[in-house]
């Protein structure tokens, strides 16, 4: 089985993905990261974990099961997140990313991590 | 939120809004309270400040024993509520932040926004500190003035 760093490196090699980080959902702290320079991994980890926790609660309140994939689209790129047990896999992508391929890779990685 | 120093108010309000902290206390390294949020009783504030300063002093000694200059932060993890303690330098000397948070926040969020609070406090601090000599005859009056500022009564 691949380790977290290998999984992140593989994910970060998908075209358009600028970096990825594995976060502890309860703490919002980084477990492993593969980010390009200039990206504040600590901030991404804390805020993405908070967002995922809130979305999890929102879907529960709506009577749905917890989300398996989140896509947050911004003018200059996209933030993707896949909860996996007590962890959250987060990827930061540019506007050129193939979201379908990135989603497939993230769900695959999340499944292995969980 | 109550503050003895008015310039602390803005940065602290932003920290509270962003971190979702339940209780926050800013104090000097000797345990003198500078600002507080969420505490209802002055006795609780004074106790928390004294204990927070004592914890930082004792962990400072542990840091020294293991060859660290100091620990950046300290987290006490509870079942529902957690305590984050961190010393930081300001133009007014070394201060300590004590933050109590629950499931509405995470240690990562508190740490992230606490670091931003420290940057904002350092920028906002007046460079010319008023010289205040605490004398035994004025101690009680100054203490009462601080309590009025922190609790509004």
Interface residues (C-beta under 8 A of the other chain):
Chain A: X23 X24 X26 X27 X28 X29 X42 X43 X45 X46 X47 X49 X50 X53
Chain B: X105 X106 X107 X108 X109 X111 X112
